[in-house]
Amino acid sequence: MENFNLYTKLLKAPKDAPVFLTSSLEENFILKAYTFGLFPWTSNPVTWWCPDPRCILLPKDIHIQKNIKKFCKKYTIKLDFDFLNLIKLCKDTREQSWINDDFIYTYTNLFNLGYAHSLEIYKDDILVGGIYGLIIGKVFFGESMAGIEKNVSKIALIKLCELLRPYDFLIDCQIYNSHLKFMGAKNITREQFLKILSKKTQLNSGFKNFKELI
């Protein structure tokens, strides 16, 4: 009954504004919130969002440019190798970023607990980009991605889709933009997203360790 009441409230929540506020980020609350379609966007206080529409990407729909393969050969892909430096890179490559010390501390803890994961891209052993997020069931909740060289963020998303496609994953992209649209993402209604989420977050991911997918 409690879950049903929260689901009903979320359907009536603001479409483009915070649903509610909390004073701090807490790992256990974050995990529960994600299963209900909520994610934190700012801190002090923490604003929790559940936008309508919601941007998602199905790995089978990823758009791969014809010339992207030649760029892929320049880089090395690693999984969960240096989560901390990737999240810092995602912060530093933005003029304004919600990723502050609180976010870095909390999501690094979630990484240590086995929920947060990173796909990192290296050139000559130097970190040049990647994507990080949470895995709950068969959903990858994308938090941020970065690339300090041409096409690196595209390669990160393509590689993530290639790895997750055999396991029938959904990638939550949160907010729609032109880059995500180009890569194959689409908007669905919040109601559709919450229904899909309620099923996929209850399933087993299909693999034992994200790090071993590559």
N, C-alpha and C positions, 0 to 999 in steps of 0.2 A: 504493500500500500504506500509506503514511504517513497519508493522509487516511482510509482505511478504519479504521485502528487508532484514530485520534482519534475518529471517529464511534462506534465500538464502546465506547470508554471513556466518551463523553458519555452514551450510553444507560444506563450503569450508574452515572453520577455522582449525587450527592445531589440530591433533588428540590427542597429548600427550604434550601439552604446553599451557600456558595461552592464552586466546583469546584476552584479553585487560587488562589494568591496570586502577585503580582509586586511588585517594589520600586518600580516607577514606571510612568507612562503613556507609551507610545511610539506615535506615529502609525501606523507601518507595522504594528506588532503589532495595534493596534486594528482596522485594516481587515481583517486576516486573521482575527482572532478573531470579528468580526461574521459573517463568511461561514460560520462553524461554530456560530453560534447563541449565542455568548458575548457578554457585555457587562460593563463595569466598573461597580461600584456604590459603592465607597468607595476612598479612597486612604490611603497610609501605614500598612500596605501596600495595594496595589490588590487588591480582591476581585473575582473573575470568576465570573459566574453564568450558569447555563443551566437555568432553572426548568422544572419539570414539574408541572402543565400550563403551556402558554405562551399568553399572551393576544394575539390578533391581531384585526385589523379589515380586512375587505374593503371597499373604497370603495363598492361597490354596496349594501352593507348598512347604510350610515350612517343613523341615525335623525334625521329632520329634523322638529322640532316645527312645528305649524301657525303659531304666532305668531312664529317665529324670524326670518322675513323682514323684519319691521318693525324688528327690532333691527339686522339687517345693514345697513340703509340709513344707520345712524348712523356707520358706520365705513369706513375706507379700508384696503384690503389691499395690502401690499407684500411682495415676495419678495427675500430676500438683500439687504435694504437696510441693516440695522443689526444684524447677527448678534450682535456683542459686547454691545450693550445689551439685547438680548432674553435672552441666556443669563444676564446679570446680573439681569434682572427675574425670571427663573425661580428664581434663587437667593434673591432678597430676599423673594419672596412666600411662602416656606416658613419655618416656625419652625425646623425642622431640615432641612438640605439636604446631599446628597452633593456638590453643585456647589461645590467650593472653587477656590482660585486655580490649582491644577494642572489641574483639569478645564477651567476657562475658558481657560487658556493652550493646552492641547492641542487642544480642540475648535475654538478660533479658528484654530489652524494648519490643522486639517482643513478648515475653511471656506475658508481661503486656498488650499488645495490643490484645492478643488472637490468635496469629498466631503460636508461638512456643509452644511446648508441651513436657512433659516429662513423661516417664514411669519409676518409681523408684522401686527398690527392697530393702527391709529391712529385717534384721535379728535381732530379739530382739530390735527393734526400732532403729537400727543403719543402716544407708545407706551403702549398699555394692555394688551397681551397678545400671545400668539402661541404657536407651537410650533416646536421645532427638532429636527433629527435628521440621520442619515446616509442617503444614497442610494447603494446598491450594486446594480447591475442593476435589477431591477424590485421592489426592496424599499425601503421607507422605514422605517428603524430609528428609531422615535420615542424621544427622550431625555427631553424634558420639555416641559410647556406651562404657560402662566400666563395669568391674566386678572384685572385689578384692577377691572373693572366687570362687572356682571351679564351672564351668557351669553357673555362674550368667549371663554372657552376652548372652549365648544361651537361657536361660530362658526368658530374657528380650525380645529378638527377637521373640521367640515363643508366648509369651503373647501378644505382639503387633499384631502379625498376627491373633491370635485368636480373638482379639477385633475388628480388621478392616475387617476381612474376610466377615462378613455379609453385608458390605457396598461397596463391589466391589472396594477396594482400590488397588493402586499400591504403592510399597515402592521403592523409589529411593535410591539405595545403593552407587551410584556414581562410586566407583572404585572397581573392582573385586579383591578378594583375596581368599585364600584357605579356610578360616573360613566361608566366605559368601557362597562359593561354597558348602561346606559341609551342610550348613543350607538350601540350595535349591535355592540360587540366580543364576542368569544366565546373560550372556552378550547379548545385542541386539545392532544393529547399532544405531548410533546417529540419523540417519534419521527416523528409526522406533520409537525411543524414543521421538523425537520432535513431531511426528504425534500423538502419544498416549497422550502426554502432552497437546497438543493444545485442546484436547477434555476433558480430565479428570479434568484439572484445572478450567474449566468453569462450572463444575457440582457442585451441592450442596453436601456437605459431607454425608448427610443422617442422621446426628445426631445434636442435639442442643449444646451439651457440651461434649468435650472429657473426661473431668473429671468424668462424670456420666456414662461412659461406663462400669465401673467395680462395 
